[in-house]
Amino acid sequence: MSSVPLTPPTEEGSSHLGLDLRIHHIGYAVQSIDDQLRSWVPLFEPQAVSARTKDPIQRVSVVFIEIPGGTLELIEPTDPSRP
């Protein structure tokens, strides 16, 4: 088995393999999007908050919050049997 030497990134966002790896967004499963927005908006001072979107296949509602450096996704179940 061959191995790849671990070296620090040479450029911002570039991995030791020379790939441009970036995180698109981070998702958080929450019981209530509205409750989380009341505390997260003052905390993160977002640049934008998307409209709530329902995903009937996943049985969730989602909201995206644009903050400096990335995007947060709040995911709320719409089916009471879902965690």
PyMOL Python script that loads the backbone (N, CA, C, O; Angstrom):
from pymol import cmd

cmd.read_pdbstr("""\
ATOM      1  N   MET A   1       0.848  -1.173   0.000  1.00  0.00           N
ATOM      2  CA  MET A   1       0.000   0.000   0.000  1.00  0.00           C
ATOM      3  C   MET A   1       0.888   1.229   0.000  1.00  0.00           C
ATOM      4  O   MET A   1       1.787   1.353   0.832  1.00  0.00           O
ATOM      5  N   SER A   2       0.640   2.136  -0.929  1.00  0.00           N
ATOM      6  CA  SER A   2       1.429   3.364  -0.972  1.00  0.00           C
ATOM      7  C   SER A   2       0.756   4.432  -0.133  1.00  0.00           C
ATOM      8  O   SER A   2      -0.446   4.377   0.127  1.00  0.00           O
ATOM      9  N   SER A   3       1.533   5.383   0.278  1.00  0.00           N
ATOM     10  CA  SER A   3       0.971   6.461   1.081  1.00  0.00           C
ATOM     11  C   SER A   3       1.331   7.801   0.460  1.00  0.00           C
ATOM     12  O   SER A   3       2.305   7.927  -0.282  1.00  0.00           O
ATOM     13  N   VAL A   4       0.534   8.777   0.777  1.00  0.00           N
ATOM     14  CA  VAL A   4       0.767  10.139   0.311  1.00  0.00           C
ATOM     15  C   VAL A   4       1.341  10.912   1.478  1.00  0.00           C
ATOM     16  O   VAL A   4       0.755  10.907   2.560  1.00  0.00           O
ATOM     17  N   PRO A   5       2.477  11.581   1.290  1.00  0.00           N
ATOM     18  CA  PRO A   5       3.035  12.342   2.414  1.00  0.00           C
ATOM     19  C   PRO A   5       2.099  13.472   2.819  1.00  0.00           C
ATOM     20  O   PRO A   5       1.529  14.150   1.965  1.00  0.00           O
ATOM     21  N   LEU A   6       1.945  13.671   4.110  1.00  0.00           N
ATOM     22  CA  LEU A   6       1.097  14.744   4.609  1.00  0.00           C
ATOM     23  C   LEU A   6       1.911  16.021   4.675  1.00  0.00           C
ATOM     24  O   LEU A   6       2.869  16.127   5.440  1.00  0.00           O
ATOM     25  N   THR A   7       1.524  16.969   3.880  1.00  0.00           N
ATOM     26  CA  THR A   7       2.194  18.265   3.880  1.00  0.00           C
ATOM     27  C   THR A   7       1.139  19.334   4.068  1.00  0.00           C
ATOM     28  O   THR A   7      -0.014  19.135   3.686  1.00  0.00           O
ATOM     29  N   PRO A   8       1.505  20.454   4.643  1.00  0.00           N
ATOM     30  CA  PRO A   8       0.518  21.511   4.834  1.00  0.00           C
ATOM     31  C   PRO A   8       0.078  22.084   3.493  1.00  0.00           C
ATOM     32  O   PRO A   8       0.801  21.983   2.502  1.00  0.00           O
ATOM     33  N   PRO A   9      -1.120  22.690   3.464  1.00  0.00           N
ATOM     34  CA  PRO A   9      -1.584  23.302   2.218  1.00  0.00           C
ATOM     35  C   PRO A   9      -0.614  24.373   1.755  1.00  0.00           C
ATOM     36  O   PRO A   9      -0.022  25.090   2.563  1.00  0.00           O
ATOM     37  N   THR A  10      -0.460  24.472   0.436  1.00  0.00           N
ATOM     38  CA  THR A  10       0.428  25.494  -0.114  1.00  0.00           C
ATOM     39  C   THR A  10      -0.331  26.766  -0.461  1.00  0.00           C
ATOM     40  O   THR A  10       0.256  27.847  -0.505  1.00  0.00           O
ATOM     41  N   GLU A  11      -1.618  26.645  -0.706  1.00  0.00           N
ATOM     42  CA  GLU A  11      -2.458  27.794  -1.003  1.00  0.00           C
ATOM     43  C   GLU A  11      -3.748  27.655  -0.215  1.00  0.00           C
ATOM     44  O   GLU A  11      -4.143  26.553   0.166  1.00  0.00           O
ATOM     45  N   GLU A  12      -4.394  28.775   0.024  1.00  0.00           N
ATOM     46  CA  GLU A  12      -5.656  28.744   0.770  1.00  0.00           C
ATOM     47  C   GLU A  12      -6.669  27.845   0.064  1.00  0.00           C
ATOM     48  O   GLU A  12      -6.924  28.005  -1.129  1.00  0.00           O
ATOM     49  N   GLY A  13      -7.246  26.896   0.810  1.00  0.00           N
ATOM     50  CA  GLY A  13      -8.263  26.010   0.267  1.00  0.00           C
ATOM     51  C   GLY A  13      -7.707  24.797  -0.450  1.00  0.00           C
ATOM     52  O   GLY A  13      -8.480  23.935  -0.868  1.00  0.00           O
ATOM     53  N   SER A  14      -6.411  24.699  -0.607  1.00  0.00           N
ATOM     54  CA  SER A  14      -5.829  23.581  -1.345  1.00  0.00           C
ATOM     55  C   SER A  14      -5.320  22.534  -0.363  1.00  0.00           C
ATOM     56  O   SER A  14      -4.675  22.872   0.630  1.00  0.00           O
ATOM     57  N   SER A  15      -5.604  21.274  -0.635  1.00  0.00           N
ATOM     58  CA  SER A  15      -5.205  20.197   0.266  1.00  0.00           C
ATOM     59  C   SER A  15      -3.803  19.719  -0.072  1.00  0.00           C
ATOM     60  O   SER A  15      -3.191  20.177  -1.037  1.00  0.00           O
ATOM     61  N   HIS A  16      -3.300  18.784   0.741  1.00  0.00           N
ATOM     62  CA  HIS A  16      -1.978  18.225   0.478  1.00  0.00           C
ATOM     63  C   HIS A  16      -1.951  17.426  -0.820  1.00  0.00           C
ATOM     64  O   HIS A  16      -0.870  17.110  -1.317  1.00  0.00           O
ATOM     65  N   LEU A  17      -3.099  17.094  -1.374  1.00  0.00           N
ATOM     66  CA  LEU A  17      -3.159  16.392  -2.652  1.00  0.00           C
ATOM     67  C   LEU A  17      -3.235  17.356  -3.826  1.00  0.00           C
ATOM     68  O   LEU A  17      -3.300  16.934  -4.981  1.00  0.00           O
ATOM     69  N   GLY A  18      -3.226  18.665  -3.527  1.00  0.00           N
ATOM     70  CA  GLY A  18      -3.312  19.661  -4.584  1.00  0.00           C
ATOM     71  C   GLY A  18      -4.727  19.919  -5.059  1.00  0.00           C
ATOM     72  O   GLY A  18      -4.929  20.577  -6.079  1.00  0.00           O
ATOM     73  N   LEU A  19      -5.715  19.404  -4.325  1.00  0.00           N
ATOM     74  CA  LEU A  19      -7.108  19.603  -4.692  1.00  0.00           C
ATOM     75  C   LEU A  19      -7.653  20.859  -4.025  1.00  0.00           C
ATOM     76  O   LEU A  19      -7.245  21.212  -2.919  1.00  0.00           O
ATOM     77  N   ASP A  20      -8.562  21.517  -4.695  1.00  0.00           N
ATOM     78  CA  ASP A  20      -9.206  22.694  -4.120  1.00  0.00           C
ATOM     79  C   ASP A  20     -10.436  22.220  -3.348  1.00  0.00           C
ATOM     80  O   ASP A  20     -11.517  22.092  -3.922  1.00  0.00           O
ATOM     81  N   LEU A  21     -10.276  21.959  -2.047  1.00  0.00           N
ATOM     82  CA  LEU A  21     -11.359  21.443  -1.215  1.00  0.00           C
ATOM     83  C   LEU A  21     -11.940  22.559  -0.369  1.00  0.00           C
ATOM     84  O   LEU A  21     -11.217  23.254   0.345  1.00  0.00           O
ATOM     85  N   ARG A  22     -13.247  22.724  -0.454  1.00  0.00           N
ATOM     86  CA  ARG A  22     -13.943  23.729   0.340  1.00  0.00           C
ATOM     87  C   ARG A  22     -15.266  23.148   0.825  1.00  0.00           C
ATOM     88  O   ARG A  22     -15.872  22.315   0.151  1.00  0.00           O
ATOM     89  N   ILE A  23     -15.698  23.584   1.975  1.00  0.00           N
ATOM     90  CA  ILE A  23     -16.992  23.162   2.499  1.00  0.00           C
ATOM     91  C   ILE A  23     -18.046  24.094   1.922  1.00  0.00           C
ATOM     92  O   ILE A  23     -17.931  25.315   2.038  1.00  0.00           O
ATOM     93  N   HIS A  24     -19.076  23.521   1.299  1.00  0.00           N
ATOM     94  CA  HIS A  24     -20.137  24.333   0.709  1.00  0.00           C
ATOM     95  C   HIS A  24     -21.045  24.916   1.787  1.00  0.00           C
ATOM     96  O   HIS A  24     -21.299  26.120   1.807  1.00  0.00           O
ATOM     97  N   HIS A  25     -21.530  24.061   2.683  1.00  0.00           N
ATOM     98  CA  HIS A  25     -22.359  24.536   3.784  1.00  0.00           C
ATOM     99  C   HIS A  25     -22.359  23.485   4.891  1.00  0.00           C
ATOM    100  O   HIS A  25     -21.962  22.337   4.691  1.00  0.00           O
ATOM    101  N   ILE A  26     -22.817  23.916   6.058  1.00  0.00           N
ATOM    102  CA  ILE A  26     -22.956  23.012   7.193  1.00  0.00           C
ATOM    103  C   ILE A  26     -24.433  22.981   7.566  1.00  0.00           C
ATOM    104  O   ILE A  26     -25.051  24.027   7.763  1.00  0.00           O
ATOM    105  N   GLY A  27     -24.996  21.780   7.663  1.00  0.00           N
ATOM    106  CA  GLY A  27     -26.399  21.620   7.996  1.00  0.00           C
ATOM    107  C   GLY A  27     -26.593  21.252   9.459  1.00  0.00           C
ATOM    108  O   GLY A  27     -25.844  20.452  10.019  1.00  0.00           O
ATOM    109  N   TYR A  28     -27.615  21.852  10.067  1.00  0.00           N
ATOM    110  CA  TYR A  28     -27.968  21.569  11.458  1.00  0.00           C
ATOM    111  C   TYR A  28     -29.425  21.129  11.509  1.00  0.00           C
ATOM    112  O   TYR A  28     -30.310  21.847  11.044  1.00  0.00           O
ATOM    113  N   ALA A  29     -29.672  19.959  12.070  1.00  0.00           N
ATOM    114  CA  ALA A  29     -31.038  19.494  12.280  1.00  0.00           C
ATOM    115  C   ALA A  29     -31.560  20.153  13.557  1.00  0.00           C
ATOM    116  O   ALA A  29     -30.939  20.060  14.616  1.00  0.00           O
ATOM    117  N   VAL A  30     -32.703  20.815  13.440  1.00  0.00           N
ATOM    118  CA  VAL A  30     -33.282  21.546  14.576  1.00  0.00           C
ATOM    119  C   VAL A  30     -34.752  21.176  14.716  1.00  0.00           C
ATOM    120  O   VAL A  30     -35.384  20.731  13.758  1.00  0.00           O
ATOM    121  N   GLN A  31     -35.291  21.364  15.915  1.00  0.00           N
ATOM    122  CA  GLN A  31     -36.715  21.098  16.114  1.00  0.00           C
ATOM    123  C   GLN A  31     -37.570  22.221  15.545  1.00  0.00           C
ATOM    124  O   GLN A  31     -38.677  21.980  15.063  1.00  0.00           O
ATOM    125  N   SER A  32     -37.054  23.466  15.601  1.00  0.00           N
ATOM    126  CA  SER A  32     -37.821  24.609  15.122  1.00  0.00           C
ATOM    127  C   SER A  32     -36.894  25.618  14.448  1.00  0.00           C
ATOM    128  O   SER A  32     -36.028  26.207  15.096  1.00  0.00           O
ATOM    129  N   ILE A  33     -37.083  25.812  13.149  1.00  0.00           N
ATOM    130  CA  ILE A  33     -36.297  26.810  12.426  1.00  0.00           C
ATOM    131  C   ILE A  33     -36.544  28.194  13.023  1.00  0.00           C
ATOM    132  O   ILE A  33     -35.600  28.957  13.226  1.00  0.00           O
ATOM    133  N   ASP A  34     -37.809  28.525  13.306  1.00  0.00           N
ATOM    134  CA  ASP A  34     -38.132  29.847  13.838  1.00  0.00           C
ATOM    135  C   ASP A  34     -37.420  30.122  15.160  1.00  0.00           C
ATOM    136  O   ASP A  34     -36.884  31.212  15.363  1.00  0.00           O
ATOM    137  N   ASP A  35     -37.412  29.135  16.064  1.00  0.00           N
ATOM    138  CA  ASP A  35     -36.724  29.312  17.345  1.00  0.00           C
ATOM    139  C   ASP A  35     -35.231  29.542  17.134  1.00  0.00           C
ATOM    140  O   ASP A  35     -34.636  30.404  17.780  1.00  0.00           O
ATOM    141  N   GLN A  36     -34.625  28.771  16.230  1.00  0.00           N
ATOM    142  CA  GLN A  36     -33.193  28.924  15.978  1.00  0.00           C
ATOM    143  C   GLN A  36     -32.881  30.267  15.331  1.00  0.00           C
ATOM    144  O   GLN A  36     -31.881  30.897  15.674  1.00  0.00           O
ATOM    145  N   LEU A  37     -33.721  30.714  14.398  1.00  0.00           N
ATOM    146  CA  LEU A  37     -33.473  32.002  13.752  1.00  0.00           C
ATOM    147  C   LEU A  37     -33.481  33.140  14.765  1.00  0.00           C
ATOM    148  O   LEU A  37     -32.701  34.084  14.647  1.00  0.00           O
ATOM    149  N   ARG A  38     -34.364  33.053  15.764  1.00  0.00           N
ATOM    150  CA  ARG A  38     -34.422  34.116  16.786  1.00  0.00           C
ATOM    151  C   ARG A  38     -33.095  34.258  17.531  1.00  0.00           C
ATOM    152  O   ARG A  38     -32.726  35.363  17.931  1.00  0.00           O
ATOM    153  N   SER A  39     -32.378  33.153  17.719  1.00  0.00           N
ATOM    154  CA  SER A  39     -31.100  33.251  18.422  1.00  0.00           C
ATOM    155  C   SER A  39     -29.910  33.345  17.465  1.00  0.00           C
ATOM    156  O   SER A  39     -28.916  33.990  17.797  1.00  0.00           O
ATOM    157  N   TRP A  40     -29.982  32.726  16.299  1.00  0.00           N
ATOM    158  CA  TRP A  40     -28.841  32.704  15.384  1.00  0.00           C
ATOM    159  C   TRP A  40     -28.653  34.007  14.624  1.00  0.00           C
ATOM    160  O   TRP A  40     -27.517  34.407  14.367  1.00  0.00           O
ATOM    161  N   VAL A  41     -29.753  34.686  14.254  1.00  0.00           N
ATOM    162  CA  VAL A  41     -29.612  35.932  13.485  1.00  0.00           C
ATOM    163  C   VAL A  41     -28.828  36.975  14.275  1.00  0.00           C
ATOM    164  O   VAL A  41     -27.893  37.551  13.718  1.00  0.00           O
ATOM    165  N   PRO A  42     -29.154  37.254  15.549  1.00  0.00           N
ATOM    166  CA  PRO A  42     -28.343  38.227  16.286  1.00  0.00           C
ATOM    167  C   PRO A  42     -26.900  37.747  16.515  1.00  0.00           C
ATOM    168  O   PRO A  42     -25.971  38.554  16.556  1.00  0.00           O
ATOM    169  N   LEU A  43     -26.726  36.433  16.661  1.00  0.00           N
ATOM    170  CA  LEU A  43     -25.404  35.880  16.933  1.00  0.00           C
ATOM    171  C   LEU A  43     -24.483  35.964  15.720  1.00  0.00           C
ATOM    172  O   LEU A  43     -23.334  36.388  15.842  1.00  0.00           O
ATOM    173  N   PHE A  44     -24.980  35.561  14.549  1.00  0.00           N
ATOM    174  CA  PHE A  44     -24.141  35.482  13.358  1.00  0.00           C
ATOM    175  C   PHE A  44     -24.229  36.705  12.449  1.00  0.00           C
ATOM    176  O   PHE A  44     -23.392  36.867  11.561  1.00  0.00           O
ATOM    177  N   GLU A  45     -25.229  37.571  12.653  1.00  0.00           N
ATOM    178  CA  GLU A  45     -25.436  38.746  11.796  1.00  0.00           C
ATOM    179  C   GLU A  45     -25.306  38.372  10.316  1.00  0.00           C
ATOM    180  O   GLU A  45     -24.405  38.851   9.627  1.00  0.00           O
ATOM    181  N   PRO A  46     -26.209  37.517   9.835  1.00  0.00           N
ATOM    182  CA  PRO A  46     -26.085  36.989   8.466  1.00  0.00           C
ATOM    183  C   PRO A  46     -26.228  38.062   7.396  1.00  0.00           C
ATOM    184  O   PRO A  46     -26.876  39.091   7.585  1.00  0.00           O
ATOM    185  N   GLN A  47     -25.586  37.772   6.253  1.00  0.00           N
ATOM    186  CA  GLN A  47     -25.700  38.641   5.090  1.00  0.00           C
ATOM    187  C   GLN A  47     -27.040  38.417   4.402  1.00  0.00           C
ATOM    188  O   GLN A  47     -27.576  39.329   3.772  1.00  0.00           O
ATOM    189  N   ALA A  48     -27.581  37.210   4.521  1.00  0.00           N
ATOM    190  CA  ALA A  48     -28.874  36.876   3.917  1.00  0.00           C
ATOM    191  C   ALA A  48     -29.452  35.647   4.601  1.00  0.00           C
ATOM    192  O   ALA A  48     -28.719  34.790   5.096  1.00  0.00           O
ATOM    193  N   VAL A  49     -30.784  35.575   4.619  1.00  0.00           N
ATOM    194  CA  VAL A  49     -31.507  34.406   5.112  1.00  0.00           C
ATOM    195  C   VAL A  49     -32.502  34.035   4.018  1.00  0.00           C
ATOM    196  O   VAL A  49     -33.306  34.866   3.597  1.00  0.00           O
ATOM    197  N   SER A  50     -32.449  32.795   3.561  1.00  0.00           N
ATOM    198  CA  SER A  50     -33.335  32.366   2.477  1.00  0.00           C
ATOM    199  C   SER A  50     -34.763  32.202   2.972  1.00  0.00           C
ATOM    200  O   SER A  50     -35.027  32.150   4.173  1.00  0.00           O
ATOM    201  N   ALA A  51     -35.662  32.123   2.023  1.00  0.00           N
ATOM    202  CA  ALA A  51     -37.041  31.763   2.350  1.00  0.00           C
ATOM    203  C   ALA A  51     -37.068  30.294   2.760  1.00  0.00           C
ATOM    204  O   ALA A  51     -36.215  29.511   2.341  1.00  0.00           O
ATOM    205  N   ARG A  52     -38.031  29.931   3.565  1.00  0.00           N
ATOM    206  CA  ARG A  52     -38.198  28.534   3.975  1.00  0.00           C
ATOM    207  C   ARG A  52     -38.642  27.719   2.758  1.00  0.00           C
ATOM    208  O   ARG A  52     -39.536  28.120   2.012  1.00  0.00           O
ATOM    209  N   THR A  53     -37.999  26.574   2.579  1.00  0.00           N
ATOM    210  CA  THR A  53     -38.326  25.676   1.478  1.00  0.00           C
ATOM    211  C   THR A  53     -38.691  24.317   2.054  1.00  0.00           C
ATOM    212  O   THR A  53     -37.995  23.789   2.920  1.00  0.00           O
ATOM    213  N   LYS A  54     -39.800  23.752   1.559  1.00  0.00           N
ATOM    214  CA  LYS A  54     -40.205  22.410   2.001  1.00  0.00           C
ATOM    215  C   LYS A  54     -39.704  21.376   1.006  1.00  0.00           C
ATOM    216  O   LYS A  54     -39.811  21.553  -0.207  1.00  0.00           O
ATOM    217  N   ASP A  55     -39.157  20.300   1.542  1.00  0.00           N
ATOM    218  CA  ASP A  55     -38.706  19.165   0.730  1.00  0.00           C
ATOM    219  C   ASP A  55     -39.594  17.984   1.097  1.00  0.00           C
ATOM    220  O   ASP A  55     -39.360  17.322   2.108  1.00  0.00           O
ATOM    221  N   PRO A  56     -40.624  17.713   0.274  1.00  0.00           N
ATOM    222  CA  PRO A  56     -41.558  16.640   0.626  1.00  0.00           C
ATOM    223  C   PRO A  56     -40.942  15.253   0.584  1.00  0.00           C
ATOM    224  O   PRO A  56     -41.419  14.349   1.271  1.00  0.00           O
ATOM    225  N   ILE A  57     -39.904  15.065  -0.197  1.00  0.00           N
ATOM    226  CA  ILE A  57     -39.267  13.750  -0.271  1.00  0.00           C
ATOM    227  C   ILE A  57     -38.519  13.453   1.028  1.00  0.00           C
ATOM    228  O   ILE A  57     -38.629  12.354   1.572  1.00  0.00           O
ATOM    229  N   GLN A  58     -37.758  14.432   1.527  1.00  0.00           N
ATOM    230  CA  GLN A  58     -37.021  14.255   2.781  1.00  0.00           C
ATOM    231  C   GLN A  58     -37.897  14.525   4.005  1.00  0.00           C
ATOM    232  O   GLN A  58     -37.519  14.207   5.133  1.00  0.00           O
ATOM    233  N   ARG A  59     -39.072  15.114   3.769  1.00  0.00           N
ATOM    234  CA  ARG A  59     -40.018  15.484   4.829  1.00  0.00           C
ATOM    235  C   ARG A  59     -39.395  16.461   5.825  1.00  0.00           C
ATOM    236  O   ARG A  59     -39.451  16.270   7.039  1.00  0.00           O
ATOM    237  N   VAL A  60     -38.799  17.519   5.262  1.00  0.00           N
ATOM    238  CA  VAL A  60     -38.182  18.570   6.066  1.00  0.00           C
ATOM    239  C   VAL A  60     -38.450  19.922   5.436  1.00  0.00           C
ATOM    240  O   VAL A  60     -38.811  20.023   4.264  1.00  0.00           O
ATOM    241  N   SER A  61     -38.264  20.972   6.251  1.00  0.00           N
ATOM    242  CA  SER A  61     -38.194  22.349   5.774  1.00  0.00           C
ATOM    243  C   SER A  61     -36.768  22.806   5.994  1.00  0.00           C
ATOM    244  O   SER A  61     -36.125  22.401   6.962  1.00  0.00           O
ATOM    245  N   VAL A  62     -36.266  23.654   5.095  1.00  0.00           N
ATOM    246  CA  VAL A  62     -34.897  24.139   5.233  1.00  0.00           C
ATOM    247  C   VAL A  62     -34.835  25.646   5.029  1.00  0.00           C
ATOM    248  O   VAL A  62     -35.637  26.231   4.301  1.00  0.00           O
ATOM    249  N   VAL A  63     -33.862  26.252   5.690  1.00  0.00           N
ATOM    250  CA  VAL A  63     -33.535  27.670   5.520  1.00  0.00           C
ATOM    251  C   VAL A  63     -32.018  27.755   5.455  1.00  0.00           C
ATOM    252  O   VAL A  63     -31.321  27.101   6.232  1.00  0.00           O
ATOM    253  N   PHE A  64     -31.505  28.561   4.530  1.00  0.00           N
ATOM    254  CA  PHE A  64     -30.075  28.779   4.416  1.00  0.00           C
ATOM    255  C   PHE A  64     -29.736  30.158   4.965  1.00  0.00           C
ATOM    256  O   PHE A  64     -30.429  31.136   4.685  1.00  0.00           O
ATOM    257  N   ILE A  65     -28.665  30.225   5.750  1.00  0.00           N
ATOM    258  CA  ILE A  65     -28.202  31.474   6.357  1.00  0.00           C
ATOM    259  C   ILE A  65     -26.804  31.754   5.812  1.00  0.00           C
ATOM    260  O   ILE A  65     -25.874  30.983   6.048  1.00  0.00           O
ATOM    261  N   GLU A  66     -26.661  32.859   5.084  1.00  0.00           N
ATOM    262  CA  GLU A  66     -25.363  33.247   4.527  1.00  0.00           C
ATOM    263  C   GLU A  66     -24.621  34.083   5.559  1.00  0.00           C
ATOM    264  O   GLU A  66     -25.086  35.151   5.958  1.00  0.00           O
ATOM    265  N   ILE A  67     -23.463  33.588   5.987  1.00  0.00           N
ATOM    266  CA  ILE A  67     -22.632  34.324   6.935  1.00  0.00           C
ATOM    267  C   ILE A  67     -21.245  34.489   6.325  1.00  0.00           C
ATOM    268  O   ILE A  67     -20.892  33.756   5.401  1.00  0.00           O
ATOM    269  N   PRO A  68     -20.458  35.432   6.819  1.00  0.00           N
ATOM    270  CA  PRO A  68     -19.102  35.556   6.293  1.00  0.00           C
ATOM    271  C   PRO A  68     -18.361  34.224   6.430  1.00  0.00           C
ATOM    272  O   PRO A  68     -18.303  33.649   7.518  1.00  0.00           O
ATOM    273  N   GLY A  69     -17.807  33.746   5.343  1.00  0.00           N
ATOM    274  CA  GLY A  69     -17.048  32.510   5.374  1.00  0.00           C
ATOM    275  C   GLY A  69     -17.832  31.254   5.076  1.00  0.00           C
ATOM    276  O   GLY A  69     -17.244  30.174   5.023  1.00  0.00           O
ATOM    277  N   GLY A  70     -19.138  31.346   4.878  1.00  0.00           N
ATOM    278  CA  GLY A  70     -19.866  30.123   4.575  1.00  0.00           C
ATOM    279  C   GLY A  70     -21.369  30.239   4.671  1.00  0.00           C
ATOM    280  O   GLY A  70     -21.927  31.332   4.778  1.00  0.00           O
ATOM    281  N   THR A  71     -22.005  29.096   4.630  1.00  0.00           N
ATOM    282  CA  THR A  71     -23.460  29.014   4.676  1.00  0.00           C
ATOM    283  C   THR A  71     -23.867  27.965   5.706  1.00  0.00           C
ATOM    284  O   THR A  71     -23.282  26.885   5.782  1.00  0.00           O
ATOM    285  N   LEU A  72     -24.877  28.308   6.491  1.00  0.00           N
ATOM    286  CA  LEU A  72     -25.460  27.368   7.450  1.00  0.00           C
ATOM    287  C   LEU A  72     -26.841  26.974   6.938  1.00  0.00           C
ATOM    288  O   LEU A  72     -27.564  27.811   6.398  1.00  0.00           O
ATOM    289  N   GLU A  73     -27.207  25.718   7.104  1.00  0.00           N
ATOM    290  CA  GLU A  73     -28.521  25.230   6.703  1.00  0.00           C
ATOM    291  C   GLU A  73     -29.237  24.727   7.950  1.00  0.00           C
ATOM    292  O   GLU A  73     -28.720  23.867   8.664  1.00  0.00           O
ATOM    293  N   LEU A  74     -30.420  25.262   8.209  1.00  0.00           N
ATOM    294  CA  LEU A  74     -31.254  24.776   9.301  1.00  0.00           C
ATOM    295  C   LEU A  74     -32.277  23.815   8.705  1.00  0.00           C
ATOM    296  O   LEU A  74     -32.957  24.147   7.733  1.00  0.00           O
ATOM    297  N   ILE A  75     -32.383  22.632   9.288  1.00  0.00           N
ATOM    298  CA  ILE A  75     -33.235  21.571   8.757  1.00  0.00           C
ATOM    299  C   ILE A  75     -34.241  21.175   9.844  1.00  0.00           C
ATOM    300  O   ILE A  75     -33.859  20.717  10.921  1.00  0.00           O
ATOM    301  N   GLU A  76     -35.509  21.356   9.548  1.00  0.00           N
ATOM    302  CA  GLU A  76     -36.578  21.049  10.509  1.00  0.00           C
ATOM    303  C   GLU A  76     -37.467  19.949   9.944  1.00  0.00           C
ATOM    304  O   GLU A  76     -37.941  20.067   8.814  1.00  0.00           O
ATOM    305  N   PRO A  77     -37.708  18.875  10.707  1.00  0.00           N
ATOM    306  CA  PRO A  77     -38.600  17.829  10.200  1.00  0.00           C
ATOM    307  C   PRO A  77     -40.028  18.338  10.096  1.00  0.00           C
ATOM    308  O   PRO A  77     -40.483  19.103  10.946  1.00  0.00           O
ATOM    309  N   THR A  78     -40.737  17.913   9.052  1.00  0.00           N
ATOM    310  CA  THR A  78     -42.151  18.287   8.900  1.00  0.00           C
ATOM    311  C   THR A  78     -43.069  17.127   9.250  1.00  0.00           C
ATOM    312  O   THR A  78     -44.285  17.296   9.342  1.00  0.00           O
ATOM    313  N   ASP A  79     -42.492  15.955   9.445  1.00  0.00           N
ATOM    314  CA  ASP A  79     -43.259  14.763   9.812  1.00  0.00           C
ATOM    315  C   ASP A  79     -43.003  14.496  11.293  1.00  0.00           C
ATOM    316  O   ASP A  79     -41.851  14.318  11.689  1.00  0.00           O
ATOM    317  N   PRO A  80     -44.048  14.465  12.120  1.00  0.00           N
ATOM    318  CA  PRO A  80     -43.854  14.271  13.569  1.00  0.00           C
ATOM    319  C   PRO A  80     -43.143  12.970  13.930  1.00  0.00           C
ATOM    320  O   PRO A  80     -42.593  12.851  15.025  1.00  0.00           O
ATOM    321  N   SER A  81     -43.148  11.999  13.026  1.00  0.00           N
ATOM    322  CA  SER A  81     -42.466  10.732  13.340  1.00  0.00           C
ATOM    323  C   SER A  81     -40.962  10.801  13.062  1.00  0.00           C
ATOM    324  O   SER A  81     -40.228   9.865  13.377  1.00  0.00           O
ATOM    325  N   ARG A  82     -40.505  11.909  12.473  1.00  0.00           N
ATOM    326  CA  ARG A  82     -39.080  12.077  12.175  1.00  0.00           C
ATOM    327  C   ARG A  82     -38.380  12.707  13.383  1.00  0.00           C
ATOM    328  O   ARG A  82     -38.968  13.521  14.096  1.00  0.00           O
ATOM    329  N   PRO A  83     -37.114  12.321  13.605  1.00  0.00           N
ATOM    330  CA  PRO A  83     -36.389  12.910  14.753  1.00  0.00           C
ATOM    331  C   PRO A  83     -36.044  14.365  14.526  1.00  0.00           C
ATOM    332  O   PRO A  83     -35.439  14.998  15.391  1.00  0.00           O
TER     333      PRO A  83
END
""", "prot")
cmd.dss("prot")
cmd.show_as("cartoon", "prot")
cmd.util.cbc("prot")
cmd.orient("prot")
